[in-house]
Amino acid sequence: MRTITKQMVREYDLKKAGFDFMGYTFNNMNELSFHHLIIPKRDSKKQGIGDGYHKWNGAILVRDTSHDYLHIIERLDRDMFLEITKEMIEENIRGCVDVKNLKRIRDILLSFEREHSGELTSKGKILIKNSYITKRIPL
């Protein structure tokens, strides 16, 4: 795990909370990953910020659920992706994961799920995995 990821987990008290910036649960710290919020990793060097792993540019997400799911949303509905990103940027700026932001994120996720329920990937697999729904904290 990257140093910045460990630092943010500690600063946001995520281990004690047991959930990430989108409200997804985890059992092990190794499940967590850094998500580039403002400047994607692919653009970081061009923007002069190295690899982009900076606190102001990141959110901590669960790799196999919220992180993967967010990138699916990014591909299929850019507006919803940007709305979720906006909520996580706000959490980052305030220095805490807040229930208000989590509820807004949840509403966006529910809307995405209504629109894409039952859809399959190009490889014939279910688009919205069960864990994307069941691994969220109750709000």
Helices and strands as residue ranges (DSSP letters): H 3-11, H 14-17, G 29-31, E 32-36, H 41-44, G 55-57, E 58-62, I 63-67, H 68-76, H 78-94, H 99-116, H 130-134
